[in-house]
Amino acid sequence: MVTMTTYRHHGISAAQVVARRQVRMHLRKIREREYSKLRALVPSVAAQKKVTKVQVIEEAVRYIEELHATLLERFRQQHETVRTFVSRMMTQTSSSAPAAPDNSSVPPFVKRSSSTFEKQRSQPTFLLRKRRKI
């Protein structure tokens, strides 16, 4: 046990020592709780009995990278789906328009110039409106 005289020499009271110890213990419990939450979220280490904190963090990083790659792949697929849909819609609407030179690698909405597209609209967009002079 620590005596009062030891701490008075350094200008620290026994109550301060006890308070600091309690704070450290409280922070340690919080840290352990957060590690266990992280461990439960990472599938590769959730079922294991003993795992070090370093292993938990390494596996969490790997899992995040895997999720990121999966998300990017879904965005790419969705982008292709939207591109195909727009291409199909533009092909359907351009069937009444004069035929443009066929280039199968370029979607139909790219084949026509923007001015041709704007002229076909009943209400011109901001591209064809005259600018006001201020």
N, C-alpha and C positions, 0 to 999 in steps of 0.2 A: 504494500500500500504506500502511496505517496504522501509525504508529510507536507504540511503547510509551509514549513521553512524552505523547502526546496524550490517552491514556486514563487515565494516572496522575493527570493534572490533575483529572479528574472522579471519581477513586477507582474506576475500572473497569479491570480487567486485560484484556489481549489475549485470554486464554483465555475470559473471560466474554463478550467481544464475539463470538467465534467460536461459543460455545455458544448465545448468543441468536440468531445468524444461522441456526444449524442448526435450532433450535426453530421459527423462523419458516418456514423452508423446508419442514420436516416438516409443519407445520400447513397450509401452502399446498397441499402434495401431497394431504393428506387432504381438504381442501376441494374441490379439483379432482376427486378420485375420487368424492366424494359428489355433486357436480354431474353428473358423467357417469352415475352410477347413476340419478339422478333423471331425467335426459334420456332414458335408455333406457326408463324406465317410462311416459313420456308419449308416446302415439302420434303426436300432431301435430308434435312436434319430433324424434322419434327418427330419422327418415329424412333430416332436413336436415343439410347439411354444416357450415354455420356458424350458430351460434345463440349469442346473448349469454346471460349468466347471468340477466339480468332477464327475457328472453323465456322461458327455461326455467321460472322461478318463476311467471310470469304464466300460462303454459300449464298448469303443474301445478295451479294454483288453479282454472282453468277446468275441467280434467279432473276434479278432486275434486268440484266443484259438479255436474258432469254425472253422475258416479257416484252422488252423494248423491240427486239427483233420480230417477235410475233405481231406486235402492234404495227410496225412498219410494213410488214407483209400484208396485213389486212388493209391498210391504207392504199397500198399499191393495187391490190385486187379491186378495192372499191373504186379507185380512180379509173381502172380499166373498164369496170362496169359502167361508170358514168360516161366515159369516152365512147363506149360502144352504144349506149343508149342515145347520146347526143348525135352520134354519127347516123344511127338508124333514123332518128327523127328528122335530121337534116336531109337525108336521102328521100324520105317520104314527102317532105314539103318542097324539095327541089325538083320533083318529078314533073311539075307543071312548068318549071323554068327551063330556059334553053340549056341544052346539054353542054357541060364543060368538058375539056379534054380529060379522058379517064386516066387517073393515076391511083392505082389500088393501094399504094402505101400511105397516101395522104387521105385523111378523113374528108368527107364531102363538105363540111363546114369550113375547111381550110381552102378548098379549091376555088371558091368564089371570093372575089375581093369584097372588102367591107362596104364599098360604095354601092355595089350591086345589091348586096343584102339590104342596105339602108333604103335604096330606091324602091324595093319591093314592099316595104312596110307602109301601112296606111298613115301612121304617125311617125315622122322622122325623129330619131333620137338626137342627142346633143351633138353628135358628129356632123350633122348636116344643118343644124340651126345656125343662123347668122349670129355673130357676136355683136352685142350692143357696144357702141362706143360711149365711154364714160366721159 
